[in-house]
Amino acid sequence: MAEDETQAEEREERIGLHNLRPARGSRRPRKRIGRGEGSGTGKTSGRGQKGWGSRSGAKERARFEGGQNPIHMRMRKLRGPHMKKSMPFEPFRTHTQPVNLGDLEARFESGEAVTLEALHAKGLATKKGIPVKVLAKGELSKPLTVHAHAFSKAAREQIETAGGTCQVIVEAEGAGRPA
């Protein structure tokens, strides 16, 4: 019995740097292309007969979808300045922060000056560097002096009928646009 154990130990040699090797079948020799018909990859070198794949320099380029119409050609074309969705790209889009008259009514006292700093302090127009536009959603019954970059026509009329004034803020060219 002791002899059987020693023979088993001899067969199961200890693993060390001297006998490390990759698992069987995990490593294969590279394919030697164009080395005669007998090699299996001679003549056309495994590229087939004719066509794009057989030519030199042929490789799958990015965005290639096997000949079907690629996604960049299937997507809608965003052209022309007259459509709102035509240029949804940041450098061309005009940014404004809306402030409604109803919010001014709720947050400001009669006769108060509504500046950008006051709007920011009351939780309106919180984005820095983006112009503020006052819109006519809601009612305004108090006279307020409103400072903003733009006013809608209806908002301007409501502020002035309530006894307030509209002050348009004019900034230097490109100052209102974020970098």
N, C-alpha and C positions, 0 to 999 in steps of 0.2 A: 504494500500500500504506500509506503514511504517512497518507493521508487517511482510510482505513478505520479505522485505530486511533484517530484523533481523534474520529471519529463514534461509535465504540463507547464511548469515555470520556465523551462528552457524554450518552449514553443511561444509563450507569451512574453516576449522580450520587453523590457522596460522602455517606455517612450523617452527619448532624449533628442538632443540636437543632431546626433549622429544618424538617427533613423526616421526623422520627420519627412513625410511626403504627402502630397495632396491626395484626396479621396479618389478612388478608382473611377474613371470616366469623367472627372470634373475638368480635366485639362485635355485639350485636343491640339494636334499640330495645325499650324496655319495652312490655309488652302493655297497650294502653289498653282497659280493660274497661268495658262498659256504654255504648258510644258508637254504638249503632244496629246494626241487623241486618246492614248491609253490611260492618261491620268484622270479622264472624266471632265476635266475643265480645260481642254485644249481648244484649238480653232477659235470659237467665238468667246472663249473664256467665261462661260457661264452666263453670258449676257443675252442669249437668245439670238435670233436672226437679225431682224431689222427693227426699226422703230426708235423712239426717243431714248429708251433705256440702253440701247446698244451703242449710242454715239459717245464720243469722248466728251468729257465735261458734263455728262448727264447726271443730275442729282435732283432729288426732291427739294424744291425750293420752299421756303416758308410761304404759307398761305395757299399752297397748291392742294386742291381738293379732288384729285383724281380725274380731272376733266369736267366735273360738274361746275356750274356757275358759282364762282367764289363768293363768299359772304360780303366782301366789300363791293361787289357788283350787284348783289341782291338787295342791299340796303337802299333806303330811299335817298334820293339826291337832294341835298340841302342847298339850294341855289337861290340867288336873288335877294335883294334887300327888303322886298315888300312883304315877306312872310315872317311871322313871328318866330316860327321854328326853323327858319332858314339858316340862321347862324347861331347855334347854341354854344358858341365857343367864347370863352371868358374874355379875351381882349376886345371883342366886338359887342358884347352884351352891355346894355345900360343898366346900372344897379341903382335902385332907390329903396329907402326904407319907408313903408307906409305908416302914417299916423292918422288915425280917424278922429273926426270931430267929437264923437261920443266919448272917446278916451280923454280928450282935452276937457270936456264938460265935467267928467267925473273926477279928474285929478287936480284941476287948477281952480283957484278962487277968482272972483270977479275983479277985473282991472289988472290982473297979474301979467307979467311979461313971460312969454313962452319962448325961451331960448333953447339952443341945443343942449347946454349944460343942464337946464331945468328938466328937459325931456328925459335926458339920461338918468338924472337923479330920481325921477318918478317911474322909471322902468320902461320908458318908451324910447325908441331910437337908440338901442344899445350898441349897435355895430359902429365901431369907430372908423371914420374916413369914408363912409358911404353916405351920399346925399339923402336928405329927408324930404318926403313929399307928403303934404297934408291932403287927405281925401275926405269927401263929404259923407261918409257913413256915420249915421247918428245925427243928433240935433245939438245945436249950440245956442244957448240963451244968454250967456254972459259976454260982456265986452272984454276981449283979450288982445294983447299985442303979440302976434305970432311971428316968430322968425323961423324961416325954413328955406330950403333950396328951391322948392317948387310947390305950387298949389294947383289943385284941380279947379276948374271954372266954378263948379257948384260950391266947393269949399270956400273959395274966395268970396262968393256972394253971401254965403251964410255968415261968415265972420264979419263982413262989413255991415250986414243988416242987423246983427246983434250989437253993433256999436264998436267993434274992434277994428284993428288994422293988420294988414299983411305986409311983412317986411321980407323981401327976397334976399337971400344970402348969395353973394357972388364971390366965388373963390377963384384963385389963380388957375390958369389952364393946367389941367391934369392933376390938380391937388386933391380932388375928391375921389379919384380912382385909386383903388388899392394896388400896390406894387406887385 
